[in-house]
Amino acid sequence: MEAELKRLVMRSPFGVRVEKPKREGEATLLYPFEACIAWVAACHHRTSSRISWDLCSSTAVRLEPLFDDLLPALLSDDRLPGGAPLRFSVEVGPSFDFEASPLQLRGVVKNAIVETLASRRVASEVDADSPDVVFVVRRAGTPGARRTVVGIDIGGGPRHRRGARVAAGPAPLRETMAAQLIMLSRWDARTEPLVDPMAGGATIPIEAAGLATGAAIRRPSDLPQRHLAAFKDLPREAPDLFPGTVPQIAALDVDPETIPAMVGNLRAAGLTGPAYEVSIVIAQYDVRELTPDYIERMLPAVREMRPGVFCFNPPYGVRIGAEHGEEKLLALYSDMGRAFARFRGWRAACFVANPHFVEAFAHAPTMTKPASNANLRGTFLVFQL
Ligand SMILES: C[S@@+](CC[C@H](N)C(=O)[O-])C[C@H]1O[C@@H](n2cnc3c(N)ncnc32)[C@H](O)[C@@H]1O
């Protein structure tokens, strides 16, 4: 997450630097607020699952004291939207260590917001279906020093929803996970081919194409920023941050039924047509047969192929693969390991939720990082082949 934001902000038109963030738990980075950096993150950042502009927090674990803390904090906060009538909603994250239900917690935060807006003569209405602004509530901090944090969602909701996928394969990888995987592979889009040999619905190739050109995943006009004074002088459009990059991406899968899904998803993401003919190729192919010669022939713009990266998530035997039995799955992993041994100098990065993968694949990872894909615990692995 951190490396991606730094890279994007450096290419943005704002001439600012990103400060080092503080860490909050395993999955949250806290940055001092800077509107233009928040704008870049909201429009372009692919690896974050949510972006909140934190407003206030309270250590209270009961409803009345929480209200008593939040109301004065919000009343004196000039960052809240003002002027026009406002439709808003409140979303509460996991709150098992708060001494009331998530519904009650949401009700208290909602009441504090309504009262604050009313004190500024802003008419407000709770509207979960089409809110102008979504307030997010999360429990944060270390054990013994936990807080309830209230913020404004400035990232346009859960960010794995890119709005492009029209057909999901049987076990799709979340878009945010796919972007993390590519970042972990340290792919250089200007010089290295990227191959997803088990592409399913092409989630990874689509994310790769977006990371290569720095394409936005949210339009400024779709973000709540238009209701927030802090963002009023920021651009209305979010053009590519790395225009002109022509990546070399191959999306392969052994299952012929995935091909129409890949084409549909690439089309929905705006990644088909003459501009992409030399950049993103699709084929039905068995990963066990892969050779560097085949990849070189597949990628039309590669004149002299350099080592590249494989990014993929193999079947784990949970949602798919189980029907074939663990033995067949392990045989597939070990055949893949043999096929990848032909690609000396390449890197391979995968997300896998099968604990026997590394042993069967028979390459030692240079990096391992635990992660979850839609409640499935697994590991990111990177290999130098
Ligand atoms: C977990 S899914 C990948 C999901 C994909 N990343 C997505 O987001 O849609 C694994 C894929 O591996 C493919 N696969 C299984 N055996 C294969 C093989 N021998 N060669 C190539 N692809 C294979 C399956 O058809 C399936 O699409």
The ligand as a Tripos MOL2 file, in Angstrom:
@<TRIPOS>MOLECULE
LIG
   27    29     1     0     0
SMALL
NO_CHARGES

@<TRIPOS>ATOM
      1 C1         -8.2000  -19.7310   -8.5180 C.3       1 LIG1
      2 S1         -8.5700  -19.6740  -10.2120 S.3       1 LIG1
      3 C2         -7.8460  -18.1680  -10.7470 C.3       1 LIG1
      4 C3         -8.7930  -17.0170  -10.5590 C.3       1 LIG1
      5 C4         -8.3640  -15.7560  -11.2360 C.3       1 LIG1
      6 N1         -7.1740  -15.1920  -10.6310 N.3       1 LIG1
      7 C5         -9.5270  -14.7510  -11.1850 C.2       1 LIG1
      8 O1         -9.4650  -13.7790  -10.4060 O.co2     1 LIG1
      9 O2        -10.5400  -14.9800  -11.8710 O.co2     1 LIG1
     10 C6         -7.4760  -20.8620  -10.8810 C.3       1 LIG1
     11 C7         -7.5260  -21.0080  -12.3910 C.3       1 LIG1
     12 O3         -6.5500  -21.9860  -12.7450 O.3       1 LIG1
     13 C8         -6.9880  -22.5830  -13.9430 C.3       1 LIG1
     14 N2         -6.2020  -23.8200  -14.1700 N.ar      1 LIG1
     15 C9         -6.2940  -25.0050  -13.5160 C.ar      1 LIG1
     16 N3         -5.4040  -25.8830  -14.0120 N.ar      1 LIG1
     17 C10        -4.7080  -25.2350  -14.9920 C.ar      1 LIG1
     18 C11        -3.6510  -25.5920  -15.8740 C.ar      1 LIG1
     19 N4         -3.1420  -26.8250  -15.8730 N.pl3     1 LIG1
     20 N5         -3.1840  -24.6620  -16.7430 N.ar      1 LIG1
     21 C12        -3.7010  -23.4210  -16.7760 C.ar      1 LIG1
     22 N6         -4.7290  -23.0260  -15.9870 N.ar      1 LIG1
     23 C13        -5.2150  -23.9190  -15.0920 C.ar      1 LIG1
     24 C14        -8.4780  -22.7970  -13.6930 C.3       1 LIG1
     25 O4         -9.1490  -22.9840  -14.9360 O.3       1 LIG1
     26 C15        -8.8500  -21.5090  -12.9620 C.3       1 LIG1
     27 O5         -9.3670  -20.5640  -13.8690 O.3       1 LIG1
@<TRIPOS>BOND
     1     1     2 1
     2     2     3 1
     3     2    10 1
     4     3     4 1
     5     4     5 1
     6     5     6 1
     7     5     7 1
     8     7     8 2
     9     7     9 1
    10    10    11 1
    11    11    12 1
    12    11    26 1
    13    12    13 1
    14    13    14 1
    15    13    24 1
    16    14    15 ar
    17    14    23 ar
    18    15    16 ar
    19    16    17 ar
    20    17    18 ar
    21    17    23 ar
    22    18    19 1
    23    18    20 ar
    24    20    21 ar
    25    21    22 ar
    26    22    23 ar
    27    24    25 1
    28    24    26 1
    29    26    27 1
@<TRIPOS>SUBSTRUCTURE
     1 LIG1         1 GROUP 0 **** ****
